Each structure stands twice: as C-alpha cells, then as structure tokens.
Amino acid sequence: MSTLEDAEEALGKLIESGKIAQDADAVRMIAQSEDQDRFFKGGEYDESIFSNFCVMIVSQLNNADVHPHTKTKLLLVLNNCSMRRETRPLIFSAIKYIDEAMENSMREEGRMPFKPELGRMSEHMLVLLMRVQNYKIRAQEVLNFAESPSGSTQFAVQLLQAILLKQPKYEFELRVNCMTGMLGFTHPGTFFSDSGGDMCENDITDFQTKITEIYKHSKRMRVVDNVTHDIVDEMASNSPTLTQPIHAGITAMMKYITNLVEYHGNRDDNTDIYRRLLLPLMQEGAAGAIETEFIKSAVFPYMMRLVEEVAKIYGMDKTEVKVGSVNPLLVPQRPTPASVPAVVSQGLQTSFKFLSFVTYHMPAHQAQMVRFVNYHTFDMLSLPVSFIASNQHLYTSLIQMNVNIDAFSDDLPFDKAVEGTCKPETLRGQLEDIFTSLSVADLRGLQRKFIQSSKMEKDGCRVAKTKQSYTLVLEMMNTILTDKEAGRDTKLEPREEPTKAEYRLLGEVPDLSAKKISEIEGSSRPDKMPKPIVVNPHQEYEKLVEDNVPSRFRCALDGNLMKTPVRTPYGHVFDKHTITKWFEQSGQLCPITGKTLQPSDLEPDVTLSADITSWHIKEQAQTNQEDEFDVYTF
C-alpha cells in the first residue's frame, strides 16, 4: 500500500472497526506520504478521496484516546501532504474542525520529555498552519495558537525561532514567514492591537520587558547570523532574480533588528554596541563583541541588486556615466519605462533607513570604512529625475544615510578612506545637479520630508544633525530653492574633471571583506579635532516643518528627540549621547551657559525618559509593520 487511495482505505477500515490510530499506522502513512509522486500518482489523484483522508486524520487528532505522540506523527502526515500546494485548501478546510481534545493533547505532549527525532506537536501544527495560509500567518495568530499550550509571548517567539533554525531546513518561504512573525512580536502595533490606544505605564513596561527577552534569546540563538546564511544562499541560488520571499525575508530582518534595539527595556546595556557591531567591521578589544555578516553579506548585496533593477528598468544599466559633471541621464533612456515594482522601492527604502540606523553617530574612523556605499549613492543619484521626484521618501532615507557617514563633507581625509569610494565633492556635485533639475514643488517636498523625518525619527530613523553633511544638504536645498523661486539660475561651483576611473553606473563592487581597523591606513581617530557642535544651528530650516513631538522631549543641544535624557545642575536637559559628544569635542563646558559642566554632574531624568518612551511607543502603535508584507506573494 503506497498510494493515497490505499492509505485512505486502510484508515477508513480502522475507524469503521471502532479502533484508533496507533503508532505503527501513523509511521506507515508517514512513509507513504514522503514519496509524493507515488502517493499522489503524479498529480492524478481524486480530490474527494484526499478530502476524506484529511477529515479522518482530523477525527483521530480530536480523539482523546489517541496518544499525543501518535497525533504528532499524524500531523507529520498532513505536513508531508501539504508540500503539494494544490492540497492546502482541502487540508485547511479539514483542520478548521480541530477541537479542544487536540489542544489538550498539545498541552500534555508539551510536558512530556522532548524527542528530537519526532519534534513537538506545536511545531508541526504551526508549520501546517503557515503552509495552508500561504505563508501569511501573523504574530497575533501565532500568539492565539501558542496560548493553548503555554500562554506566553516568549513561547510563541521561541517556537517561531525553533522552526526558523530547524535542521534540516524547512522551505525558504516558511522560514520567511517565521521572520515576519518575529517582526510582528517586536512592534507596538501588534502588542497593543486590542488596547484602543489606552495604554498605561505597566503595559509599556511589560512590552519592553518582552522585547528584552526576545532580544536576549535572539543573541543566544544567533538568529541574525543564521538568517544571513539563509538569505545569502537563497540570493545565490536565484541569481540574478530577487524573488518575493527574498525581498520579504531581508526587509523583515532589518526591521526586526531595528525594533529589538529601539524598544529594548534597558537603555544602559550593550544594545548600542550591538547596533554598531552589525556593521561589517572587526572591533579590536571590544569585550563581548558580536560579529555578524548580515550587513556585509546580505544588506549591501541586496541594495546593490535593487539599484541595478531600477537602472535596468530605465535602460541605464549599460550606460557610461561621467561622474563629476552635469548628470547626462536626467531624461530616461526609454521613452516610457515600466514602473518600478513596489517590492523594489520598498526594499530600497528599508535598506537606506536601516543603514541610517546602524551608522548613526558612528565613530569617524569607522565611517571611513563604510564610505564605499557612496558609489551606490552615486548610482541612485544618476537615475532620472522623474524617478527621484516620485520616490521622495526613498531619497530622503538615502541622503540621511550619507549624512550619518558624513559622505558630503571633506572633514574625513579622502586619501585615508577605503579604496574605491566616491569623493565627497563628486557626491555634492551630483546632489546639486539633482536638486537643480527638480521642480520647485518637488524640491520643496523633498526638503520638507528630509527635515520632518530628521525631527520625528520614526521607524528607527536616526540622523546625525551634528555632522557637517547635514548642514551642507540643508543649505544646498535652501540656496537652490531661493534661486528658483526668484527666477535665477543656480550657479554651480566648477568641479574638477574626473578621471577615467570615475566613469560608472553600477561598476565593480568594492571588496566587502571585514578588515581589522589597524589594517586600514589612517583608521585611527584624526589628530585634528572636529568642528565644535553649534547649539541647534538648523532652527530656521526646521521651523518650515511642523511635527507633534512635544518640545520638552527635544535635546537642548541639537533639537533631536531624546532617547536617554540627562539633566544638568543648570536645569537644561540633553540627550546623553549628544552631550557626551559635546564633551569630547568642546571640553567640559555647558553648551548653553558656557559654565563648567562635567559628566559626573549629569543626572538621568528617569521620569522624562519614561514619558518619551511612552509617547514614542504610542505613536508607533498606530501602525502594524506586518501590513507592509501584504504586497509580497509566495
């Protein structure tokens, strides 16, 4: 007996005789269903027979007399069958009738000694649910399911991670569903979905505590590193195509990492170190350093492939671009190019936001090592103005990422940067060309989005407004807008004629191999002190954009939304990281009064910190990041 008809007939006779399924029966059906081609006769099977087979298995799952381990094996039979996509609607129809007896069995089996060769019933049931719902199961559904055996968010997340890391691996689409589910558990929109906006302090503390638990478990299980290998392998096996699951998987992980750090309950631990160490660098002498290949091996190649896809749509992938002169590609090479797929623009947006997040306040010697992304910036700025004008949010994130590594500034000596980077003057020139080519309305819209996102700091977005590049971008926008509105042509500064090596669009990829800081020339901190921070020099520009951030939540030094507020004896409140940078650059003086101020004088404002966290989480709870993954089809 090896076909579906054989298995259905044998199970039917067993039930008709008043008997229940035993281990031997389940093991036999597992072996039969593993040979998919023979079991389903190469696809020529009777759907009504399969439907009846599923109903009979569910009847055994609902039978209180069937042993839990036998039920686990019966779930394996259904999971084997679910590998054929066309069977899933019939399986889904059958398992809707699973009742309380099955739930009780899951609880009982969860208390039994674990058998690695068999796995847990909860794991196999969740895998089945993911498949029959086309890999679109959400965090809230996982939590509802997990409440039966354990009733905890922690159990639900660990169950998802266990499935994600299972060996041998499940199909990539299913692992991506685990990633999107894990993301859902780290976002306030899921946690507070039933609150109706009514959250008390204990609710928010509970949320942060759960995020801390997820964060620690993710580090312990090396989730990011394992996912990186999955994504890299999938991109390699599907080259040159980026499949929908690849898009969904890598964007989900970028958001997941951001949320873990953003909503972590303990702001004084090593979360900031963890964020920085996601970069493709090797920290020497950093105690407890966590190394990951995620950005180096997954994010950068993914971003490069997305840029390439956009260039191909506009017929620019084979075009030689002269870097450093007026952009010759302001008019598309194709008269009516196809629209850029939503998954591509969303992937670029997420990548730029994520890189802005991890490079925020990056030390200067590390920023030099990441400057090779400038060439990808040049590629993006070489795309037609029509694309730039219609994707202002994307370009806002792109500019913010370059601000954080001070890519438009000459503060970092170019001759000491990583070989293969794009000169700051070249990027400034290209940015000028783009701003000049935009209409007044489009440039004004881009300016407002840039300022607004820099003030609001949503979705983990971080902009180092103390960088010279931030001022350069704002002044450039303002100058060009003033000239345009006055009807004057903007006079660009003459630029040095580029060398042949600077002709490119989608040129050679720089070596992304991790290097020790000591191996890079000039990687030590520059002897010359950076220019002192000026107390919020951007007020005149920021007044152009209103936001709903309470003024008491802003740092008195740079106007940013604070993360860790500290109060001085003089009554001023600063973000701890910002005032620390001030001390490093300008000495131990109060930036407001000019009086002596030492780090030991700073007192954490615990009440204000709690108010800021509460406000921020309530703002984010108005959305659900899982909604963004509805655009993907598997």
C-alpha positions as CSV (number, residue, x, y, z in Angstrom):
1,M,0.0,0.0,0.0
2,S,1.7,3.2,-1.1
3,T,-0.9,5.5,-2.8
4,L,-3.4,7.9,-1.4
5,E,-6.3,5.6,-2.1
6,D,-4.5,2.8,-0.2
7,A,-3.9,5.0,2.8
8,E,-7.5,6.3,2.8
9,E,-9.0,2.9,2.5
10,A,-6.8,1.4,5.4
11,L,-7.6,4.4,7.7
12,G,-11.3,4.1,6.9
13,K,-11.4,0.4,7.8
14,L,-9.6,1.1,11.1
15,I,-12.1,3.8,12.1
16,E,-15.2,1.7,10.9
17,S,-14.0,-1.1,13.2
18,G,-14.1,1.2,16.2
19,K,-10.3,1.3,16.6
20,I,-8.0,4.2,17.0
21,A,-4.8,5.0,15.1
22,Q,-1.7,3.5,16.6
23,D,2.0,4.5,16.2
24,A,2.5,1.8,13.6
25,D,-0.4,3.2,11.5
26,A,1.0,6.7,11.6
27,V,4.5,5.6,10.8
28,R,3.3,3.7,7.8
29,M,1.4,6.7,6.5
30,I,4.4,8.9,7.0
31,A,6.5,6.6,4.8
32,Q,3.8,6.5,2.2
33,S,3.3,10.3,2.0
34,E,7.0,11.0,1.8
35,D,7.1,9.5,-1.7
36,Q,5.0,12.4,-3.1
37,D,5.0,11.3,-6.7
38,R,3.8,7.8,-6.0
39,F,1.4,8.8,-3.2
40,F,-0.4,11.3,-5.4
41,K,0.0,9.4,-8.6
42,G,2.0,12.2,-10.2
43,G,-0.9,14.6,-9.5
44,E,-3.6,12.3,-11.0
45,Y,-5.4,11.7,-7.7
46,D,-9.0,12.0,-6.6
47,E,-9.6,15.2,-4.6
48,S,-12.6,13.8,-2.9
49,I,-10.6,10.9,-1.6
50,F,-7.9,13.2,-0.3
51,S,-10.6,15.4,1.4
52,N,-12.0,12.3,3.1
53,F,-8.5,11.2,4.1
54,C,-7.8,14.6,5.8
55,V,-11.2,14.5,7.6
56,M,-10.4,11.1,9.0
57,I,-7.0,12.2,10.2
58,V,-8.5,15.2,12.0
59,S,-11.0,12.8,13.6
60,Q,-8.1,11.0,15.1
61,L,-6.4,14.2,16.2
62,N,-9.7,15.1,18.0
63,N,-9.9,11.7,19.7
64,A,-8.8,11.9,23.3
65,D,-7.8,8.2,23.4
66,V,-5.1,8.6,20.7
67,H,-1.7,9.0,22.2
68,P,-0.1,12.5,21.8
69,H,3.0,11.1,20.1
70,T,0.8,9.3,17.6
71,K,-1.0,12.6,17.0
72,T,2.3,14.3,16.4
73,K,3.1,11.6,13.7
74,L,-0.4,12.2,12.1
75,L,0.4,15.9,11.8
76,L,3.6,14.9,10.0
77,V,1.5,13.0,7.5
78,L,-0.6,16.2,6.8
79,N,2.6,18.2,6.6
80,N,4.0,15.8,4.0
81,C,0.8,16.2,2.0
82,S,0.9,20.0,2.3
83,M,4.2,20.1,0.4
84,R,1.9,20.0,-2.7
85,R,0.4,23.4,-2.9
86,E,-2.9,22.2,-4.5
87,T,-3.7,20.1,-1.4
88,R,-3.6,23.0,1.0
89,P,-7.2,24.3,0.6
90,L,-8.5,20.9,1.4
91,I,-6.2,20.5,4.4
92,F,-7.2,23.9,5.6
93,S,-10.9,23.0,5.4
94,A,-10.3,19.9,7.4
95,I,-8.2,21.3,10.2
96,K,-10.7,24.0,10.9
97,Y,-12.6,21.4,12.8
98,I,-9.7,20.6,15.2
99,D,-11.3,20.8,18.7
100,E,-10.4,21.1,22.4
101,A,-9.3,17.5,22.7
102,M,-6.4,18.2,20.3
103,E,-5.5,21.3,22.2
104,N,-5.4,19.3,25.4
105,S,-3.1,16.8,23.7
106,M,-0.7,19.6,22.8
107,R,-0.6,20.7,26.4
108,E,0.0,17.1,27.5
109,E,2.7,16.5,24.9
110,G,4.4,19.7,25.8
111,R,5.0,18.3,29.3
112,M,6.5,15.1,28.0
113,P,10.3,14.5,27.5
114,F,11.3,16.0,24.2
115,K,12.1,13.6,21.4
116,P,14.4,15.3,18.9
117,E,13.7,12.8,16.1
118,L,10.0,13.5,16.5
119,G,9.7,17.2,17.4
120,R,6.9,18.9,19.2
121,M,3.3,18.7,18.2
122,S,3.1,22.5,18.4
123,E,5.9,22.9,15.9
124,H,4.3,20.6,13.3
125,M,0.9,22.2,13.8
126,L,2.2,25.8,13.3
127,V,4.2,24.7,10.2
128,L,1.0,23.3,8.8
129,L,-0.9,26.5,9.5
130,M,1.8,28.5,7.8
131,R,1.6,26.4,4.7
132,V,-2.2,26.3,4.4
133,Q,-2.3,30.1,4.8
134,N,0.2,30.6,2.0
135,Y,3.0,31.7,4.4
136,K,1.0,34.7,5.6
137,I,0.3,33.8,9.2
138,R,0.7,36.8,11.6
139,A,2.1,37.3,15.0
140,Q,-1.4,37.7,16.6
141,E,-2.4,34.3,15.1
142,V,0.7,32.7,16.3
143,L,0.1,34.1,19.8
144,N,-3.5,32.8,19.8
145,F,-2.3,29.4,18.7
146,A,0.5,29.4,21.3
147,E,-1.9,30.4,24.2
148,S,-3.2,26.8,24.1
149,P,0.0,25.0,25.3
150,S,1.7,27.8,27.2
151,G,0.1,31.2,27.0
152,S,3.1,33.4,26.6
153,T,4.6,35.7,24.0
154,Q,8.0,34.3,24.8
155,F,6.9,30.8,23.9
156,A,5.4,32.0,20.6
157,V,8.6,33.7,19.6
158,Q,10.8,30.8,20.6
159,L,8.5,28.5,18.6
160,L,9.0,30.6,15.5
161,Q,12.7,30.7,16.1
162,A,12.8,27.0,16.6
163,I,11.1,26.5,13.2
164,L,13.4,29.0,11.6
165,L,16.6,27.3,12.8
166,K,15.3,23.8,12.4
167,Q,17.7,21.3,10.7
168,P,17.2,20.1,8.0
169,K,15.7,23.3,7.0
170,Y,12.1,24.0,6.0
171,E,11.4,25.6,2.7
172,F,12.6,29.2,2.5
173,E,9.1,30.7,2.2
174,L,8.1,29.1,5.5
175,R,11.3,30.5,7.2
176,V,10.4,33.9,5.8
177,N,7.0,33.6,7.5
178,C,8.9,33.0,10.7
179,M,10.8,36.2,10.2
180,T,7.7,38.3,9.5
181,G,6.1,36.7,12.6
182,M,9.1,37.5,14.8
183,L,8.9,41.1,13.4
184,G,5.3,41.4,14.4
185,F,6.1,40.4,18.0
186,T,8.7,43.3,18.3
187,H,6.3,46.1,17.1
188,P,3.9,48.0,19.3
189,G,1.2,47.8,16.6
190,T,0.9,44.1,17.3
191,F,1.3,44.2,21.1
192,F,-1.2,46.9,21.6
193,S,-3.6,46.0,18.8
194,D,-6.5,45.5,21.2
195,S,-5.8,48.4,23.5
196,G,-7.7,51.0,21.5
197,G,-4.9,53.5,22.3
198,D,-5.4,53.1,26.0
199,M,-2.0,52.1,27.4
200,C,-0.9,52.5,31.0
201,E,2.7,52.6,32.2
202,N,2.6,49.0,33.3
203,D,1.6,47.9,29.7
204,I,4.5,49.7,28.2
205,T,6.9,48.3,30.8
206,D,5.5,44.8,30.0
207,F,6.1,45.4,26.3
208,Q,9.7,46.5,26.9
209,T,10.3,43.5,29.1
210,K,9.1,41.1,26.4
211,I,11.3,42.8,23.8
212,T,14.3,42.4,26.2
213,E,13.5,38.7,26.5
214,I,13.3,38.3,22.7
215,Y,16.5,40.3,22.2
216,K,18.5,38.1,24.6
217,H,17.1,34.9,23.1
218,S,17.9,36.1,19.6
219,K,21.5,36.8,20.6
220,R,21.8,33.5,22.4
221,M,20.5,31.6,19.3
222,R,22.5,33.7,16.9
223,V,19.3,34.3,14.9
224,V,20.7,37.1,12.8
225,D,23.8,35.1,11.7
226,N,21.7,32.0,10.8
227,V,19.2,34.1,8.8
228,T,22.1,35.8,7.0
229,H,23.3,32.5,5.7
230,D,19.8,31.6,4.6
231,I,19.3,34.8,2.7
232,V,22.8,34.7,1.1
233,D,22.3,31.1,-0.1
234,E,18.8,32.0,-1.5
235,M,20.2,35.0,-3.4
236,A,23.0,32.9,-4.8
237,S,20.6,30.1,-5.9
238,N,18.2,32.5,-7.5
239,S,20.7,34.8,-9.2
240,P,20.2,37.2,-10.9
241,T,16.5,37.3,-9.8
242,L,15.4,38.6,-6.5
243,T,12.3,36.5,-5.6
244,Q,9.4,37.8,-3.5
245,P,10.5,35.7,-0.4
246,I,14.0,37.2,-0.6
247,H,12.5,40.7,-0.5
248,A,10.2,39.9,2.4
249,G,12.9,38.0,4.4
250,I,15.6,40.6,4.3
251,T,13.3,43.6,4.9
252,A,11.7,41.8,7.8
253,M,15.1,41.1,9.4
254,M,16.2,44.7,9.0
255,K,13.0,45.9,10.7
256,Y,13.3,43.2,13.4
257,I,16.8,44.2,14.4
258,T,15.8,47.8,14.5
259,N,12.8,47.1,16.7
260,L,14.9,45.0,19.1
261,V,17.2,47.9,19.8
262,E,14.5,50.6,19.5
263,Y,12.2,49.1,22.2
264,H,14.7,47.3,24.4
265,G,13.8,47.8,28.0
266,N,17.3,48.5,29.4
267,R,18.9,51.5,27.7
268,D,22.1,51.3,29.6
269,D,23.2,47.8,28.4
270,N,25.1,46.9,25.2
271,T,22.3,47.5,22.7
272,D,24.0,50.4,21.1
273,I,27.2,48.4,20.8
274,Y,25.2,45.6,19.2
275,R,23.7,48.0,16.7
276,R,27.2,49.3,15.7
277,L,28.7,45.8,15.5
278,L,26.1,44.8,12.9
279,L,28.4,46.7,10.5
280,P,31.0,44.7,8.5
281,L,33.8,45.6,10.9
282,M,36.0,43.8,13.3
283,Q,36.2,45.6,16.7
284,E,39.6,45.1,18.4
285,G,39.5,44.7,22.1
286,A,35.7,45.1,22.3
287,A,34.6,42.9,25.2
288,G,31.7,40.7,24.3
289,A,31.7,41.9,20.7
290,I,29.1,40.3,18.5
291,E,30.2,39.8,14.9
292,T,27.7,39.3,12.2
293,E,27.8,39.1,8.4
294,F,24.3,40.5,8.0
295,I,25.1,43.9,6.5
296,K,28.2,42.9,4.7
297,S,26.9,39.7,3.1
298,A,23.1,40.4,2.9
299,V,22.1,44.1,3.1
300,F,24.8,45.6,0.8
301,P,24.5,43.0,-2.0
302,Y,20.7,43.2,-1.8
303,M,20.8,47.0,-2.0
304,M,23.1,46.8,-5.0
305,R,20.8,44.4,-6.8
306,L,17.9,46.7,-6.2
307,V,19.7,49.7,-7.7
308,E,20.6,47.5,-10.7
309,E,17.0,46.5,-11.2
310,V,15.9,50.2,-11.2
311,A,18.7,51.0,-13.7
312,K,17.6,48.2,-16.0
313,I,14.0,49.5,-16.0
314,Y,15.3,52.9,-17.2
315,G,17.6,51.3,-19.7
316,M,20.7,52.7,-17.9
317,D,22.5,49.6,-16.8
318,K,24.8,49.6,-19.9
319,T,25.3,53.4,-20.0
320,E,28.6,55.0,-19.1
321,V,28.1,57.9,-16.7
322,K,30.6,60.7,-16.3
323,V,31.0,61.3,-12.6
324,G,31.6,64.9,-11.5
325,S,29.9,66.6,-14.4
326,V,26.2,67.6,-15.0
327,N,24.2,64.4,-15.0
328,P,23.5,63.4,-18.6
329,L,20.8,61.0,-17.6
330,L,18.1,63.4,-16.4
331,V,16.0,62.1,-19.3
332,P,15.2,58.4,-19.3
333,Q,16.8,56.3,-22.0
334,R,13.5,54.6,-22.6
335,P,10.6,56.9,-23.6
336,T,8.0,55.1,-21.4
337,P,9.8,53.0,-18.9
338,A,8.0,50.4,-16.9
339,S,7.0,51.3,-13.4
340,V,9.4,50.3,-10.6
341,P,7.8,47.3,-8.7
342,A,6.6,48.2,-5.2
343,V,8.8,45.5,-3.6
344,V,11.9,47.1,-5.2
345,S,11.2,50.7,-4.0
346,Q,10.1,49.4,-0.6
347,G,13.3,47.3,-0.3
348,L,15.5,50.3,-1.1
349,Q,13.6,52.4,1.4
350,T,14.0,49.8,4.1
351,S,17.7,49.3,3.3
352,F,18.5,53.0,3.4
353,K,16.6,53.5,6.7
354,F,18.3,50.5,8.2
355,L,21.8,51.8,7.2
356,S,20.9,55.2,8.6
357,F,20.0,53.5,11.9
358,V,23.2,51.5,12.2
359,T,25.5,54.4,11.1
360,Y,24.0,57.0,13.5
361,H,26.8,58.6,15.4
362,M,29.3,56.1,14.1
363,P,32.9,57.0,15.1
364,A,34.8,58.8,12.4
365,H,37.4,56.0,11.9
366,Q,34.6,53.6,11.3
367,A,32.7,55.9,8.9
368,Q,35.8,55.9,6.6
369,M,35.5,52.2,6.3
370,V,31.9,52.3,5.2
371,R,32.3,55.1,2.6
372,F,32.3,52.6,-0.3
373,V,28.4,52.9,-0.1
374,N,29.0,56.3,-1.7
375,Y,29.2,54.7,-5.1
376,H,25.8,53.2,-4.6
377,T,24.6,56.7,-3.7
378,F,26.0,58.0,-6.9
379,D,24.2,55.2,-8.8
380,M,20.9,56.3,-7.2
381,L,21.5,60.0,-7.9
382,S,22.2,59.1,-11.6
383,L,18.7,57.8,-12.1
384,P,16.2,60.0,-13.9
385,V,14.7,63.0,-12.1
386,S,11.2,61.5,-12.8
387,F,12.1,58.5,-10.5
388,I,13.6,60.8,-7.9
389,A,10.6,63.1,-7.8
390,S,8.2,60.2,-7.4
391,N,10.2,58.5,-4.7
392,Q,11.0,61.3,-2.3
393,H,10.7,59.2,0.9
394,L,13.3,56.8,-0.6
395,Y,15.7,59.6,-1.4
396,T,15.2,61.2,2.0
397,S,16.5,58.0,3.6
398,L,19.3,57.8,1.1
399,I,20.5,61.3,1.9
400,Q,20.2,60.6,5.7
401,M,22.3,57.5,5.4
402,N,25.1,59.6,3.7
403,V,24.7,62.3,6.3
404,N,25.5,59.8,9.1
405,I,28.7,58.8,7.4
406,D,29.4,62.4,6.6
407,A,29.7,61.5,2.9
408,F,29.2,65.0,1.6
409,S,31.8,66.6,3.9
410,D,35.6,67.0,3.5
411,D,36.1,66.5,7.2
412,L,37.4,63.0,6.7
413,P,40.5,63.0,4.6
414,F,39.6,61.2,1.4
415,D,43.1,59.8,0.8
416,K,42.8,57.9,4.0
417,A,39.4,56.4,3.2
418,V,38.8,52.9,1.9
419,E,39.9,52.5,-1.6
420,G,37.1,52.6,-4.2
421,T,35.0,55.2,-2.6
422,C,33.4,58.2,-4.3
423,K,34.8,61.6,-3.5
424,P,32.7,63.9,-1.3
425,E,33.0,66.7,-3.9
426,T,31.7,64.3,-6.6
427,L,28.6,63.4,-4.5
428,R,28.0,67.1,-3.7
429,G,28.1,67.9,-7.3
430,Q,25.7,65.1,-8.2
431,L,23.3,66.2,-5.4
432,E,23.4,69.8,-6.7
433,D,22.6,68.6,-10.2
434,I,19.6,66.6,-8.9
435,F,18.3,69.5,-6.7
436,T,18.7,71.9,-9.6
437,S,16.8,69.6,-12.0
438,L,13.8,69.1,-9.7
439,S,10.9,71.4,-9.9
440,V,10.3,73.9,-7.1
441,A,7.4,71.9,-5.8
442,D,9.3,68.6,-5.9
443,L,12.4,70.1,-4.2
444,R,10.3,71.8,-1.6
445,G,8.6,68.4,-0.9
446,L,11.9,66.7,-0.7
447,Q,13.2,69.3,1.8
448,R,10.1,69.0,4.0
449,K,10.4,65.2,4.1
450,F,14.1,65.4,4.9
451,I,13.6,67.8,7.8
452,Q,10.4,66.1,9.0
453,S,11.9,62.6,9.1
454,S,15.1,64.0,10.8
455,K,12.9,65.6,13.5
456,M,10.5,62.7,14.1
457,E,13.0,59.8,14.0
458,K,10.3,57.3,13.1
459,D,10.9,53.6,12.3
460,G,14.4,53.7,13.9
461,C,15.5,56.5,11.6
462,R,18.5,58.4,13.1
463,V,20.1,61.4,11.6
464,A,23.3,62.9,13.0
465,K,22.5,66.5,12.7
466,T,25.8,67.5,14.2
467,K,27.6,66.3,11.0
468,Q,28.7,68.9,8.5
469,S,26.9,67.0,5.8
470,Y,23.5,67.7,7.4
471,T,24.2,71.5,7.2
472,L,25.6,71.2,3.7
473,V,22.4,69.4,2.4
474,L,20.0,71.9,4.1
475,E,22.0,74.9,2.8
476,M,22.2,73.5,-0.7
477,M,18.4,72.9,-0.8
478,N,17.7,76.4,0.6
479,T,20.1,78.1,-1.8
480,I,18.7,76.4,-4.9
481,L,15.1,76.9,-3.8
482,T,15.7,80.6,-3.2
483,D,17.3,81.0,-6.7
484,K,14.5,79.0,-8.4
485,E,11.7,81.0,-6.7
486,A,13.5,84.2,-7.6
487,G,13.8,83.0,-11.2
488,R,17.6,82.9,-11.1
489,D,19.7,80.1,-12.5
490,T,21.7,78.4,-9.8
491,K,25.4,78.9,-10.3
492,L,27.2,75.7,-9.5
493,E,30.8,75.8,-8.4
494,P,33.1,74.4,-11.2
495,R,34.3,70.9,-10.4
496,E,37.5,69.1,-11.2
497,E,37.4,67.0,-14.4
498,P,37.0,63.3,-13.3
499,T,39.5,60.6,-14.1
500,K,38.6,57.6,-16.2
501,A,38.1,55.6,-13.0
502,E,35.2,57.8,-12.0
503,Y,33.0,56.9,-15.0
504,R,30.4,54.5,-13.8
505,L,27.0,53.3,-13.3
506,L,26.8,50.0,-11.4
507,G,30.5,49.5,-11.6
508,E,32.7,46.9,-9.8
509,V,31.6,46.1,-6.3
510,P,34.3,47.0,-3.7
511,D,35.8,44.3,-1.5
512,L,33.4,44.0,1.5
513,S,35.7,41.7,3.4
514,A,35.9,42.5,7.1
515,K,39.3,44.1,8.0
516,K,40.8,44.9,11.3
517,I,40.9,48.6,12.0
518,S,44.7,48.6,12.3
519,E,45.0,47.3,8.7
520,I,43.4,50.4,7.3
521,E,45.6,53.3,6.7
522,G,44.5,56.3,8.7
523,S,41.9,54.4,10.6
524,S,42.8,55.9,14.0
525,R,40.9,59.0,15.1
526,P,42.1,62.1,13.3
527,D,44.5,64.4,15.2
528,K,42.6,67.4,14.2
529,M,39.6,68.0,16.4
530,P,36.2,68.2,14.6
531,K,34.5,71.5,14.5
532,P,32.6,72.2,17.7
533,I,28.9,71.4,17.8
534,V,26.8,74.5,17.5
535,V,23.6,74.6,19.6
536,N,20.9,73.6,17.1
537,P,22.0,75.7,14.1
538,H,19.2,74.4,12.0
539,Q,16.3,76.0,13.7
540,E,15.5,78.3,10.8
541,Y,15.1,75.4,8.5
542,E,13.3,73.1,11.0
543,K,10.6,75.8,11.5
544,L,9.5,75.1,8.0
545,V,8.1,71.7,9.1
546,E,5.7,71.2,12.0
547,D,5.5,68.0,13.9
548,N,3.8,66.6,17.0
549,V,6.9,66.0,19.1
550,P,6.5,67.8,22.5
551,S,9.2,70.4,22.9
552,R,10.2,69.0,26.3
553,F,11.2,65.8,24.6
554,R,13.9,67.5,22.5
555,C,17.6,67.8,23.3
556,A,18.6,71.4,24.2
557,L,21.7,70.9,22.2
558,D,20.7,69.7,18.8
559,G,16.9,69.6,18.9
560,N,16.6,65.9,18.4
561,L,14.1,63.6,20.1
562,M,16.0,62.3,23.1
563,K,16.5,58.6,23.9
564,T,18.3,58.9,27.2
565,P,17.7,62.4,28.8
566,V,20.0,63.7,31.4
567,R,19.6,66.9,33.4
568,T,22.3,69.4,34.3
569,P,22.6,71.5,37.5
570,Y,21.6,74.5,35.4
571,G,18.3,73.0,34.6
572,H,18.9,72.0,30.9
573,V,18.1,68.6,29.5
574,F,20.3,66.9,26.9
575,D,20.4,63.5,25.2
576,K,23.2,61.6,27.0
577,H,24.9,60.6,23.8
578,T,24.8,64.1,22.3
579,I,26.2,65.9,25.4
580,T,28.9,63.2,25.6
581,K,29.9,64.0,22.1
582,W,29.9,67.7,23.0
583,F,32.3,67.0,25.9
584,E,34.6,65.0,23.6
585,Q,34.7,67.8,21.0
586,S,34.4,71.0,23.0
587,G,35.5,70.3,26.6
588,Q,33.7,70.2,29.9
589,L,31.6,73.3,29.4
590,C,27.8,73.7,29.3
591,P,26.8,74.4,25.7
592,I,24.0,76.8,26.9
593,T,25.6,78.8,29.7
594,G,29.3,78.4,29.0
595,K,29.9,77.4,32.6
596,T,31.9,74.4,33.8
597,L,30.0,71.1,33.3
598,Q,31.4,67.7,33.9
599,P,29.9,64.3,33.0
600,S,29.5,63.5,36.7
601,D,27.2,66.4,37.0
602,L,24.6,64.8,34.7
603,E,21.6,63.2,36.3
604,P,19.4,60.8,34.4
605,D,15.9,62.1,34.2
606,V,14.0,58.8,34.7
607,T,10.5,60.4,34.7
608,L,11.1,62.2,31.4
609,S,12.7,59.1,29.9
610,A,9.6,57.1,30.7
611,D,7.4,59.8,29.2
612,I,9.4,59.9,26.0
613,T,9.3,56.1,25.7
614,S,5.6,56.0,26.4
615,W,4.9,58.7,23.8
616,H,7.1,57.1,21.2
617,I,5.5,53.6,21.6
618,K,2.0,55.0,21.4
619,E,2.9,56.8,18.2
620,Q,4.3,53.6,16.6
621,A,1.4,51.5,17.9
622,Q,-0.9,53.3,15.4
623,T,0.6,51.2,12.6
624,N,1.3,47.5,12.1
625,Q,4.5,46.6,10.2
626,E,3.1,43.3,9.2
627,D,0.7,45.1,6.9
628,E,3.6,46.1,4.7
629,F,4.2,42.5,3.8
630,D,0.8,42.1,2.1
631,V,2.5,43.2,-1.2
632,Y,4.5,40.0,-1.3
633,T,3.2,36.9,-3.0
634,F,4.9,33.5,-2.4
